[in-house]
Amino acid sequence: MRKSYDRLFINNEKWIEARTKEDPEYFHKLAKGQTPQYLFIGCSDSRVPANEITGTDAGEMFVHRNIANLVVNTDVNMLSVVQYSVEVLNVKHIIVCGHYGCGGIREAMQNRSNGLIDKWLRNIKDVIRLHKDELDHIHDDDLRYRRLVELNVKEQVMNLMKTSFIQKNISEYEFPQIHGWVYDISNGKIVDLEVNIEDEFPGYGDVYKIDID
């Protein structure tokens, strides 16, 4: 156990050496500050490293992760990250990225007790309830599972668009743009779901859009 822990520090030294060999000023530049263009809201799954799958470097992508990449309007941690990224860092794109094979999604499809995490999974169960008719017509378990991953991403994009400070920023500056992605662990590819709020959620404007003076 100790050996696996110590390996992290050995890897850190190797990483520093490789970075400074490639660019002697690398850490000096990073220390000056960050100007990320993207906020990545992803799953906590260890197989979905945001920078690695997008080919971005340190300082280029602001990242928030939780189980099943949820955007919950009572989650102060998540809302603080989003507001900071929009109003202070001025990110131009917010990406909600789910992934096929998500354990949180699969667990939400079951009806067993998991303790505290059940409160979190309830948000995914709400997605199941909203799309029950579509999901019930998918008889293959794996295909239904994959479709729920996609529907969950779309609903989280919608939750972002309900947020007043995002609406205000888009009204004033025309950004950030909100995107819904799914990452396929089996082949490494990212799929853009090309979520269109007005098409995907008819009536969004009448119900959720806030009048911005």
C-alpha positions in Angstrom: 0.0 0.0 0.0 2.8 2.4 0.9 4.6 1.6 -2.3 1.6 2.6 -4.4 1.3 5.8 -2.5 5.0 6.7 -2.8 4.8 6.1 -6.5 2.7 9.3 -6.9 5.6 11.4 -5.7 8.0 9.6 -8.0 5.7 10.2 -10.9 5.4 13.9 -9.9 9.2 14.3 -10.1 9.3 12.7 -13.5 6.4 14.9 -14.7 8.2 18.1 -13.5 11.4 16.9 -15.2 9.6 16.2 -18.5 7.7 19.5 -18.4 10.7 21.7 -17.7 12.7 19.8 -20.3 10.1 20.6 -22.9 9.6 24.2 -21.7 11.9 25.6 -19.0 9.3 28.4 -18.4 6.3 26.1 -18.1 5.7 26.5 -14.4 6.6 30.2 -14.4 3.9 30.8 -17.0 1.3 28.8 -15.0 2.0 30.7 -11.8 1.0 33.9 -13.5 -2.6 32.9 -13.6 -5.3 31.0 -15.6 -7.4 32.0 -18.5 -9.5 28.9 -19.3 -11.9 29.0 -22.3 -13.9 26.1 -21.0 -15.7 24.8 -18.0 -15.9 21.0 -18.0 -18.6 19.4 -15.8 -17.9 15.7 -15.8 -18.2 12.5 -13.9 -15.9 11.6 -11.0 -15.1 8.3 -12.8 -11.3 7.9 -12.8 -11.4 6.8 -16.5 -12.6 10.2 -17.7 -9.7 12.7 -17.2 -10.9 16.0 -18.6 -7.6 17.4 -19.8 -6.3 14.1 -21.3 -9.4 13.3 -23.4 -9.6 16.8 -24.8 -5.9 17.3 -25.3 -5.9 20.5 -23.2 -3.1 21.6 -21.0 -3.1 22.9 -17.4 -4.7 26.4 -17.3 -6.9 25.8 -20.4 -9.9 24.0 -18.8 -11.7 24.7 -15.5 -13.1 21.4 -14.2 -15.9 20.3 -11.8 -16.7 16.7 -11.3 -19.2 14.7 -9.4 -21.0 11.4 -9.6 -22.9 11.2 -13.0 -22.0 14.8 -14.0 -25.1 16.3 -12.4 -26.1 20.0 -12.3 -28.2 20.3 -9.2 -29.7 23.7 -8.4 -29.3 23.1 -4.6 -25.6 22.2 -5.0 -23.8 25.3 -3.8 -20.4 23.8 -4.6 -21.3 23.2 -8.2 -23.1 26.6 -8.6 -20.1 28.4 -7.1 -17.8 26.8 -9.7 -20.2 27.7 -12.5 -20.7 31.3 -11.4 -17.0 31.8 -10.8 -16.1 30.4 -14.2 -18.7 32.6 -16.0 -18.4 35.9 -14.1 -14.7 35.9 -13.1 -12.9 33.6 -15.6 -15.2 34.5 -18.5 -15.2 31.0 -20.0 -16.7 30.9 -23.5 -18.0 27.3 -23.3 -19.5 25.1 -20.6 -19.4 21.4 -21.4 -21.5 18.8 -19.6 -19.7 15.5 -20.3 -21.3 12.1 -19.4 -19.8 8.8 -20.4 -21.1 5.4 -21.4 -20.5 2.8 -18.6 -21.3 5.4 -15.9 -21.7 3.6 -12.5 -24.0 6.3 -11.1 -26.4 6.0 -14.0 -26.5 2.2 -13.8 -27.1 2.4 -10.0 -30.0 4.8 -10.5 -31.6 2.3 -12.8 -31.8 -0.2 -9.9 -34.2 0.0 -6.9 -31.8 -1.0 -4.1 -30.7 1.0 -1.1 -27.3 2.6 -1.1 -27.5 4.9 1.9 -26.5 8.5 1.6 -25.8 8.3 -2.2 -29.5 7.6 -2.8 -30.2 11.3 -2.3 -27.8 12.1 -5.1 -29.1 9.3 -7.4 -32.6 10.6 -7.0 -31.7 13.4 -9.5 -31.0 10.7 -12.1 -34.2 8.9 -11.2 -36.0 12.2 -12.0 -34.5 11.9 -15.5 -35.8 8.4 -15.8 -39.3 9.6 -14.7 -39.3 12.4 -17.3 -38.3 10.1 -20.1 -40.0 6.9 -18.9 -42.0 6.4 -22.1 -39.0 6.5 -24.4 -36.9 4.3 -22.1 -39.6 1.7 -21.7 -39.7 1.3 -25.4 -36.0 0.3 -25.5 -36.0 -3.4 -24.7 -32.3 -4.0 -24.9 -30.8 -3.3 -21.4 -27.5 -2.0 -22.7 -29.1 0.3 -25.2 -31.5 1.6 -22.6 -28.5 2.3 -20.3 -26.6 4.1 -23.0 -29.7 6.2 -23.8 -30.1 7.2 -20.2 -26.5 8.4 -20.2 -27.4 10.7 -23.1 -30.7 11.9 -21.7 -29.0 12.7 -18.4 -26.5 14.9 -20.1 -29.3 16.7 -21.9 -31.2 17.3 -18.7 -28.1 18.7 -17.0 -27.6 21.1 -20.0 -31.2 22.2 -19.4 -30.5 22.7 -15.7 -27.6 25.0 -16.6 -29.8 27.0 -18.9 -32.4 27.5 -16.1 -29.7 29.4 -14.1 -30.3 33.1 -13.9 -26.6 34.3 -14.1 -26.0 32.1 -17.1 -29.1 33.6 -18.8 -27.9 37.1 -17.9 -24.4 36.5 -19.3 -25.7 35.0 -22.5 -28.1 38.0 -22.9 -25.3 40.5 -22.4 -22.3 38.9 -24.0 -23.7 35.9 -26.1 -21.6 33.4 -24.1 -21.0 30.9 -22.6 -22.2 28.4 -25.1 -23.5 25.3 -23.4 -22.7 21.8 -24.8 -23.6 18.3 -24.0 -21.1 15.5 -24.7 -20.8 11.8 -24.1 -17.4 10.1 -23.8 -17.1 6.5 -25.0 -14.6 4.8 -22.8 -14.5 1.8 -25.2 -12.9 3.8 -28.0 -11.9 7.1 -26.5 -14.2 9.2 -28.7 -16.2 12.2 -27.6 -19.7 12.6 -29.1 -21.3 16.0 -29.2 -25.0 15.5 -28.6 -25.6 18.9 -30.2 -28.3 19.8 -27.7 -30.7 22.6 -28.9 -32.6 23.8 -25.9 -35.6 25.1 -27.8 -36.0 21.9 -29.9 -35.2 19.5 -27.1 -37.4 21.2 -24.4 -40.4 22.9 -26.0 -41.7 25.7 -23.8 -38.4 26.3 -22.1 -38.6 30.1 -22.9 -42.1 30.5 -21.6 -41.4 28.7 -18.3 -37.7 29.3 -17.4 -36.5 32.3 -19.3 -35.9 35.3 -17.0 -36.6 38.8 -18.1 -33.2 40.5 -18.2 -33.3 44.3 -17.9 
